[in-house]
C-alpha cells in the first residue's frame, strides 16, 4: 500500500502544479493585447490542460485504490472527498475557460483570474490538514 500512496501523492502533486499554473496563464491571457503573444499563451494553456488530464485521472485512480485498501471511515475522509469533487469541478471549469479564451469570448478581468487562481491553494490547504490531522 505504501507504493500506491507514494504514486497517489506524486500524481496529486503534479496535478496541483498544473492547477496552480493554468489560471496564472489565464491572468496573462486576460491582459495580453498582442495577437502573437496571445496565441503563444493560449497554446501553452492548451498543452498544459491536456497534460493535466491524465495526471488527474491517475491521482484519482490511485486515491480510489487507497480508499478500497484502507476502507471508508472517518468524517475527515467524507470532507476530503467533498473537496476533491469541488476540485474536479474547478478542473472542468478551467477547461471551459480555456475554450472561451480560444474563442476570444472571455469577458473576465485579470483581477478575477488572480482571485480564481487562489481556489486550488485553499483546497489543498484544507485537504492536507484533513489527511494529516484527521480532525474528525
WOCOR-V941345 format. One record per residue. N is the residue number from 1. NEAR is the number of other ideal C-beta (glycine too) atoms within 8 Angstrom. Layout:
n:N near:NEAR
n:N near:NEAR
This chain:
n:1 near:7
n:2 near:5
n:3 near:6
n:4 near:11
n:5 near:10
n:6 near:8
n:7 near:10
n:8 near:13
n:9 near:8
n:10 near:8
n:11 near:12
n:12 near:10
n:13 near:8
n:14 near:10
n:15 near:12
n:16 near:10
n:17 near:8
n:18 near:13
n:19 near:14
n:20 near:11
n:21 near:9
n:22 near:14
n:23 near:13
n:24 near:9
n:25 near:12
n:26 near:15
n:27 near:12
n:28 near:10
n:29 near:13
n:30 near:12
n:31 near:7
n:32 near:9
n:33 near:4
n:34 near:6
n:35 near:5
n:36 near:6
n:37 near:8
n:38 near:11
n:39 near:8
n:40 near:8
n:41 near:12
n:42 near:11
n:43 near:8
n:44 near:9
n:45 near:14
n:46 near:10
n:47 near:8
n:48 near:12
n:49 near:13
n:50 near:7
n:51 near:9
n:52 near:13
n:53 near:8
n:54 near:7
n:55 near:12
n:56 near:11
n:57 near:8
n:58 near:10
n:59 near:13
n:60 near:10
n:61 near:8
n:62 near:13
n:63 near:11
n:64 near:8
n:65 near:10
n:66 near:12
n:67 near:10
n:68 near:7
n:69 near:8
n:70 near:6
n:71 near:6
n:72 near:4
n:73 near:4
n:74 near:7
n:75 near:6
n:76 near:12
n:77 near:11
n:78 near:8
n:79 near:11
n:80 near:11
n:81 near:8
n:82 near:8
n:83 near:12
n:84 near:11
n:85 near:8
n:86 near:9
n:87 near:11
n:88 near:10
n:89 near:8
n:90 near:12
n:91 near:11
n:92 near:8
n:93 near:8
n:94 near:12
n:95 near:9
n:96 near:8
n:97 near:11
n:98 near:12
n:99 near:8
n:100 near:9
n:101 near:12
n:102 near:8
n:103 near:6
n:104 near:5
n:105 near:5
n:106 near:10
n:107 near:3
n:108 near:8
n:109 near:6
n:110 near:9
n:111 near:6
n:112 near:9
n:113 near:13
n:114 near:9
n:115 near:7
n:116 near:10
n:117 near:13
n:118 near:8
n:119 near:8
n:120 near:13
n:121 near:9
n:122 near:8
n:123 near:12
n:124 near:9
n:125 near:8
n:126 near:10
n:127 near:11
n:128 near:8
n:129 near:9
n:130 near:14
n:131 near:9
n:132 near:6
n:133 near:7
n:134 near:8
n:135 near:6
n:136 near:6
